[in-house]
Amino acid sequence: AWSKPSVREI
Amino acid sequence: MSVPALLRGVRVKQDTVRDMPVLLGPERALMLDPIGAAILDRVDGERDLDGIVVDLAAAYDAPADVIRGDVEAFLSDLADKRLLEMRT
């Protein structure tokens, strides 16, 4: 399902 | 028409240690979730935002207006981080 994309800084 | 494109030296790579897609830029790395990776799969410097949204709406069977809002926010965040540009 579609969900809000997220990024996490490494 | 706006066409998103990763800046020079920025690329998506599969991190074999974490087994997750990672967006690599100069001196920084961002872990992508599957949706973020799906968006960037379609960012090739050729396809415009409308085309990307239509494609994602079909792939995820979700309303295009919801997807457009999320994609625009996601891409503008990456543009703020100087990893991507929106070409017009």
Backbone of each chain as nested JSON, in Angstrom:
{
  "chains": [
    {"id": "A", "residues": [
      {"number": 1, "name": "ALA", "atoms": {"N": [0.832, -1.204, 0.0], "CA": [0.0, 0.0, 0.0], "C": [0.866, 1.253, 0.0]}},
      {"number": 2, "name": "TRP", "atoms": {"N": [0.284, 2.323, -0.53], "CA": [0.993, 3.599, -0.544], "C": [1.054, 4.169, 0.868]}},
      {"number": 3, "name": "SER", "atoms": {"N": [2.197, 4.736, 1.222], "CA": [2.304, 5.474, 2.482], "C": [3.263, 6.63, 2.25]}},
      {"number": 4, "name": "LYS", "atoms": {"N": [3.265, 7.565, 3.173], "CA": [4.126, 8.736, 3.006], "C": [5.591, 8.288, 3.035]}},
      {"number": 5, "name": "PRO", "atoms": {"N": [6.375, 8.667, 2.011], "CA": [7.773, 8.227, 1.98], "C": [8.6, 8.926, 3.051]}},
      {"number": 6, "name": "SER", "atoms": {"N": [9.637, 8.251, 3.503], "CA": [10.496, 8.886, 4.502], "C": [11.956, 8.563, 4.209]}},
      {"number": 7, "name": "VAL", "atoms": {"N": [12.833, 9.445, 4.653], "CA": [14.267, 9.182, 4.559], "C": [14.861, 9.369, 5.944]}},
      {"number": 8, "name": "ARG", "atoms": {"N": [15.917, 8.636, 6.218], "CA": [16.585, 8.78, 7.512], "C": [18.075, 8.931, 7.255]}},
      {"number": 9, "name": "GLU", "atoms": {"N": [18.619, 10.007, 7.769], "CA": [20.038, 10.282, 7.545], "C": [20.883, 9.254, 8.29]}},
      {"number": 10, "name": "ILE", "atoms": {"N": [21.882, 8.719, 7.605], "CA": [22.829, 7.819, 8.257], "C": [24.012, 8.668, 8.683]}}
    ]},
    {"id": "B", "residues": [
      {"number": 1, "name": "MET", "atoms": {"N": [6.106, 22.225, -16.911], "CA": [6.553, 20.846, -16.692], "C": [7.791, 20.855, -15.806]}},
      {"number": 2, "name": "SER", "atoms": {"N": [7.815, 20.036, -14.779], "CA": [9.02, 19.963, -13.964], "C": [9.526, 18.529, -13.922]}},
      {"number": 3, "name": "VAL", "atoms": {"N": [10.821, 18.408, -14.176], "CA": [11.452, 17.089, -14.242], "C": [12.454, 16.969, -13.1]}},
      {"number": 4, "name": "PRO", "atoms": {"N": [12.194, 16.078, -12.136], "CA": [13.165, 15.911, -11.054], "C": [14.368, 15.106, -11.522]}},
      {"number": 5, "name": "ALA", "atoms": {"N": [15.552, 15.483, -11.054], "CA": [16.768, 14.756, -11.42], "C": [17.737, 14.798, -10.255]}},
      {"number": 6, "name": "LEU", "atoms": {"N": [18.365, 13.663, -9.987], "CA": [19.394, 13.635, -8.95], "C": [20.579, 14.46, -9.424]}},
      {"number": 7, "name": "LEU", "atoms": {"N": [21.209, 15.154, -8.493], "CA": [22.361, 15.966, -8.862], "C": [23.557, 15.066, -9.155]}},
      {"number": 8, "name": "ARG", "atoms": {"N": [24.548, 15.64, -9.824], "CA": [25.755, 14.896, -10.172], "C": [26.395, 14.312, -8.902]}},
      {"number": 9, "name": "GLY", "atoms": {"N": [26.765, 13.063, -8.962], "CA": [27.421, 12.445, -7.81], "C": [26.458, 11.857, -6.797]}},
      {"number": 10, "name": "VAL", "atoms": {"N": [25.154, 11.959, -7.065], "CA": [24.153, 11.4, -6.147], "C": [23.549, 10.167, -6.805]}},
      {"number": 11, "name": "ARG", "atoms": {"N": [23.459, 9.07, -6.053], "CA": [22.88, 7.863, -6.647], "C": [22.231, 6.995, -5.574]}},
      {"number": 12, "name": "VAL", "atoms": {"N": [21.361, 6.107, -6.034], "CA": [20.724, 5.151, -5.129], "C": [21.49, 3.846, -5.215]}},
      {"number": 13, "name": "LYS", "atoms": {"N": [21.791, 3.289, -4.058], "CA": [22.566, 2.053, -4.017], "C": [21.916, 1.124, -3.003]}},
      {"number": 14, "name": "GLN", "atoms": {"N": [21.975, -0.172, -3.268], "CA": [21.467, -1.132, -2.288], "C": [22.551, -1.361, -1.244]}},
      {"number": 15, "name": "ASP", "atoms": {"N": [22.244, -1.027, 0.004], "CA": [23.203, -1.238, 1.091], "C": [23.143, -2.705, 1.494]}},
      {"number": 16, "name": "THR", "atoms": {"N": [24.224, -3.436, 1.238], "CA": [24.201, -4.878, 1.489], "C": [24.243, -5.191, 2.983]}},
      {"number": 17, "name": "VAL", "atoms": {"N": [24.794, -4.279, 3.787], "CA": [24.848, -4.516, 5.234], "C": [23.459, -4.404, 5.842]}},
      {"number": 18, "name": "ARG", "atoms": {"N": [22.766, -3.321, 5.503], "CA": [21.433, -3.1, 6.077], "C": [20.344, -3.725, 5.219]}},
      {"number": 19, "name": "ASP", "atoms": {"N": [20.72, -4.168, 3.999], "CA": [19.752, -4.695, 3.039], "C": [18.619, -3.704, 2.803]}},
      {"number": 20, "name": "MET", "atoms": {"N": [19.007, -2.446, 2.595], "CA": [18.032, -1.398, 2.321], "C": [18.591, -0.485, 1.246]}},
      {"number": 21, "name": "PRO", "atoms": {"N": [17.696, 0.138, 0.468], "CA": [18.193, 1.111, -0.501], "C": [18.657, 2.376, 0.215]}},
      {"number": 22, "name": "VAL", "atoms": {"N": [19.768, 2.916, -0.245], "CA": [20.35, 4.102, 0.383], "C": [20.619, 5.14, -0.698]}},
      {"number": 23, "name": "LEU", "atoms": {"N": [20.298, 6.382, -0.389], "CA": [20.593, 7.481, -1.301], "C": [21.934, 8.07, -0.891]}},
      {"number": 24, "name": "LEU", "atoms": {"N": [22.913, 7.951, -1.78], "CA": [24.261, 8.417, -1.466], "C": [24.526, 9.747, -2.145]}},
      {"number": 25, "name": "GLY", "atoms": {"N": [24.942, 10.726, -1.349], "CA": [25.353, 12.013, -1.891], "C": [26.748, 12.304, -1.387]}},
      {"number": 26, "name": "PRO", "atoms": {"N": [27.308, 13.45, -1.778], "CA": [28.642, 13.793, -1.297], "C": [28.661, 13.863, 0.23]}},
      {"number": 27, "name": "GLU", "atoms": {"N": [29.414, 12.985, 0.849], "CA": [29.618, 12.983, 2.307], "C": [28.35, 12.802, 3.108]}},
      {"number": 28, "name": "ARG", "atoms": {"N": [27.332, 12.22, 2.507], "CA": [26.141, 11.922, 3.294], "C": [25.39, 10.755, 2.68]}},
      {"number": 29, "name": "ALA", "atoms": {"N": [24.609, 10.1, 3.515], "CA": [23.825, 8.965, 3.039], "C": [22.485, 8.979, 3.752]}},
      {"number": 30, "name": "LEU", "atoms": {"N": [21.43, 8.66, 3.015], "CA": [20.094, 8.621, 3.593], "C": [19.467, 7.269, 3.32]}},
      {"number": 31, "name": "MET", "atoms": {"N": [18.942, 6.661, 4.364], "CA": [18.254, 5.397, 4.196], "C": [16.867, 5.661, 3.626]}},
      {"number": 32, "name": "LEU", "atoms": {"N": [16.503, 4.891, 2.619], "CA": [15.2, 5.077, 1.979], "C": [14.237, 3.993, 2.439]}},
      {"number": 33, "name": "ASP", "atoms": {"N": [12.977, 4.36, 2.613], "CA": [11.978, 3.313, 2.835], "C": [11.502, 2.843, 1.454]}},
      {"number": 34, "name": "PRO", "atoms": {"N": [10.735, 1.754, 1.381], "CA": [10.363, 1.216, 0.06], "C": [9.631, 2.226, -0.828]}},
      {"number": 35, "name": "ILE", "atoms": {"N": [8.818, 3.093, -0.231], "CA": [8.091, 4.089, -1.033], "C": [9.072, 5.129, -1.59]}},
      {"number": 36, "name": "GLY", "atoms": {"N": [9.984, 5.571, -0.751], "CA": [10.995, 6.528, -1.217], "C": [11.824, 5.939, -2.344]}},
      {"number": 37, "name": "ALA", "atoms": {"N": [12.171, 4.652, -2.199], "CA": [12.949, 3.983, -3.247], "C": [12.134, 3.871, -4.532]}},
      {"number": 38, "name": "ALA", "atoms": {"N": [10.825, 3.6, -4.39], "CA": [9.958, 3.481, -5.576], "C": [9.876, 4.816, -6.313]}},
      {"number": 39, "name": "ILE", "atoms": {"N": [9.827, 5.903, -5.563], "CA": [9.788, 7.231, -6.199], "C": [11.1, 7.472, -6.952]}},
      {"number": 40, "name": "LEU", "atoms": {"N": [12.216, 7.221, -6.282], "CA": [13.509, 7.525, -6.907], "C": [13.829, 6.575, -8.059]}},
      {"number": 41, "name": "ASP", "atoms": {"N": [13.223, 5.385, -8.046], "CA": [13.352, 4.485, -9.208], "C": [12.863, 5.176, -10.473]}},
      {"number": 42, "name": "ARG", "atoms": {"N": [11.893, 6.064, -10.29], "CA": [11.254, 6.714, -11.445], "C": [11.858, 8.074, -11.75]}},
      {"number": 43, "name": "VAL", "atoms": {"N": [12.783, 8.51, -10.904], "CA": [13.46, 9.791, -11.147], "C": [14.69, 9.504, -12.004]}},
      {"number": 44, "name": "ASP", "atoms": {"N": [14.539, 9.733, -13.308], "CA": [15.637, 9.407, -14.221], "C": [16.114, 10.626, -15.004]}},
      {"number": 45, "name": "GLY", "atoms": {"N": [15.603, 11.807, -14.616], "CA": [16.005, 13.016, -15.332], "C": [15.265, 13.196, -16.642]}},
      {"number": 46, "name": "GLU", "atoms": {"N": [14.4, 12.229, -16.969], "CA": [13.632, 12.292, -18.219], "C": [12.146, 12.477, -17.923]}},
      {"number": 47, "name": "ARG", "atoms": {"N": [11.666, 11.699, -16.959], "CA": [10.232, 11.709, -16.661], "C": [9.846, 12.941, -15.859]}},
      {"number": 48, "name": "ASP", "atoms": {"N": [8.731, 13.562, -16.219], "CA": [8.299, 14.715, -15.436], "C": [7.453, 14.254, -14.249]}},
      {"number": 49, "name": "LEU", "atoms": {"N": [7.18, 15.207, -13.375], "CA": [6.473, 14.905, -12.131], "C": [5.115, 14.26, -12.401]}},
      {"number": 50, "name": "ASP", "atoms": {"N": [4.396, 14.785, -13.407], "CA": [3.076, 14.221, -13.731], "C": [3.185, 12.747, -14.101]}},
      {"number": 51, "name": "GLY", "atoms": {"N": [4.19, 12.43, -14.922], "CA": [4.374, 11.05, -15.363], "C": [4.696, 10.133, -14.192]}},
      {"number": 52, "name": "ILE", "atoms": {"N": [5.519, 10.624, -13.286], "CA": [5.902, 9.83, -12.112], "C": [4.674, 9.57, -11.237]}},
      {"number": 53, "name": "VAL", "atoms": {"N": [3.861, 10.608, -11.036], "CA": [2.666, 10.469, -10.184], "C": [1.673, 9.485, -10.803]}},
      {"number": 54, "name": "VAL", "atoms": {"N": [1.443, 9.596, -12.101], "CA": [0.499, 8.695, -12.781], "C": [0.974, 7.248, -12.657]}},
      {"number": 55, "name": "ASP", "atoms": {"N": [2.275, 7.049, -12.849], "CA": [2.845, 5.705, -12.773], "C": [2.699, 5.121, -11.364]}},
      {"number": 56, "name": "LEU", "atoms": {"N": [2.997, 5.942, -10.357], "CA": [2.889, 5.47, -8.969], "C": [1.432, 5.204, -8.59]}},
      {"number": 57, "name": "ALA", "atoms": {"N": [0.525, 6.057, -9.071], "CA": [-0.898, 5.881, -8.754], "C": [-1.394, 4.544, -9.302]}},
      {"number": 58, "name": "ALA", "atoms": {"N": [-0.903, 4.178, -10.488], "CA": [-1.298, 2.893, -11.078], "C": [-0.651, 1.741, -10.315]}},
      {"number": 59, "name": "ALA", "atoms": {"N": [0.625, 1.905, -9.967], "CA": [1.356, 0.817, -9.308], "C": [0.808, 0.539, -7.911]}},
      {"number": 60, "name": "TYR", "atoms": {"N": [0.385, 1.592, -7.218], "CA": [-0.054, 1.422, -5.825], "C": [-1.562, 1.507, -5.667]}},
      {"number": 61, "name": "ASP", "atoms": {"N": [-2.255, 1.689, -6.79], "CA": [-3.717, 1.764, -6.749], "C": [-4.179, 2.747, -5.67]}},
      {"number": 62, "name": "ALA", "atoms": {"N": [-3.609, 3.949, -5.73], "CA": [-3.921, 4.978, -4.733], "C": [-4.291, 6.271, -5.461]}},
      {"number": 63, "name": "PRO", "atoms": {"N": [-5.023, 7.176, -4.789], "CA": [-5.446, 8.422, -5.447], "C": [-4.255, 9.284, -5.852]}},
      {"number": 64, "name": "ALA", "atoms": {"N": [-4.289, 9.771, -7.089], "CA": [-3.159, 10.537, -7.623], "C": [-2.908, 11.816, -6.831]}},
      {"number": 65, "name": "ASP", "atoms": {"N": [-3.973, 12.443, -6.302], "CA": [-3.741, 13.707, -5.595], "C": [-3.0, 13.486, -4.277]}},
      {"number": 66, "name": "VAL", "atoms": {"N": [-3.279, 12.362, -3.621], "CA": [-2.551, 12.031, -2.385], "C": [-1.084, 11.772, -2.718]}},
      {"number": 67, "name": "ILE", "atoms": {"N": [-0.87, 10.975, -3.765], "CA": [0.494, 10.635, -4.167], "C": [1.255, 11.89, -4.584]}},
      {"number": 68, "name": "ARG", "atoms": {"N": [0.587, 12.762, -5.332], "CA": [1.264, 13.984, -5.782], "C": [1.765, 14.804, -4.594]}},
      {"number": 69, "name": "GLY", "atoms": {"N": [0.91, 14.971, -3.593], "CA": [1.31, 15.752, -2.418], "C": [2.512, 15.14, -1.72]}},
      {"number": 70, "name": "ASP", "atoms": {"N": [2.474, 13.819, -1.545], "CA": [3.576, 13.131, -0.855], "C": [4.864, 13.187, -1.675]}},
      {"number": 71, "name": "VAL", "atoms": {"N": [4.733, 12.986, -2.984], "CA": [5.919, 12.986, -3.852], "C": [6.545, 14.38, -3.907]}},
      {"number": 72, "name": "GLU", "atoms": {"N": [5.701, 15.399, -4.018], "CA": [6.236, 16.771, -4.068], "C": [6.973, 17.109, -2.777]}},
      {"number": 73, "name": "ALA", "atoms": {"N": [6.393, 16.723, -1.633], "CA": [7.039, 17.012, -0.343], "C": [8.367, 16.263, -0.235]}},
      {"number": 74, "name": "PHE", "atoms": {"N": [8.358, 15.002, -0.669], "CA": [9.561, 14.161, -0.608], "C": [10.672, 14.743, -1.483]}},
      {"number": 75, "name": "LEU", "atoms": {"N": [10.319, 15.104, -2.711], "CA": [11.329, 15.616, -3.641], "C": [11.831, 16.99, -3.211]}},
      {"number": 76, "name": "SER", "atoms": {"N": [10.943, 17.814, -2.654], "CA": [11.416, 19.143, -2.262], "C": [12.319, 19.04, -1.032]}},
      {"number": 77, "name": "ASP", "atoms": {"N": [12.083, 18.031, -0.196], "CA": [12.99, 17.785, 0.936], "C": [14.384, 17.403, 0.422]}},
      {"number": 78, "name": "LEU", "atoms": {"N": [14.424, 16.547, -0.597], "CA": [15.72, 16.148, -1.164], "C": [16.384, 17.319, -1.882]}},
      {"number": 79, "name": "ALA", "atoms": {"N": [15.563, 18.194, -2.471], "CA": [16.12, 19.387, -3.124], "C": [16.723, 20.317, -2.067]}},
      {"number": 80, "name": "ASP", "atoms": {"N": [16.039, 20.45, -0.919], "CA": [16.578, 21.266, 0.179], "C": [17.91, 20.709, 0.667]}},
      {"number": 81, "name": "LYS", "atoms": {"N": [18.042, 19.382, 0.61], "CA": [19.281, 18.737, 1.059], "C": [20.345, 18.751, -0.042]}},
      {"number": 82, "name": "ARG", "atoms": {"N": [20.039, 19.389, -1.153], "CA": [20.96, 19.506, -2.292], "C": [21.357, 18.148, -2.871]}},
      {"number": 83, "name": "LEU", "atoms": {"N": [20.372, 17.257, -2.941], "CA": [20.616, 15.948, -3.539], "C": [19.895, 15.827, -4.878]}},
      {"number": 84, "name": "LEU", "atoms": {"N": [18.974, 16.747, -5.122], "CA": [18.104, 16.634, -6.291], "C": [17.733, 18.037, -6.755]}},
      {"number": 85, "name": "GLU", "atoms": {"N": [17.44, 18.162, -8.038], "CA": [16.955, 19.454, -8.538], "C": [15.699, 19.228, -9.357]}},
      {"number": 86, "name": "MET", "atoms": {"N": [14.865, 20.252, -9.416], "CA": [13.674, 20.201, -10.257], "C": [13.961, 21.043, -11.491]}},
      {"number": 87, "name": "ARG", "atoms": {"N": [14.078, 20.383, -12.634], "CA": [14.329, 21.115, -13.88], "C": [13.002, 21.504, -14.496]}},
      {"number": 88, "name": "THR", "atoms": {"N": [12.951, 22.698, -15.051], "CA": [11.693, 23.12, -15.676], "C": [11.879, 23.264, -17.177]}}
    ]}
  ]
}
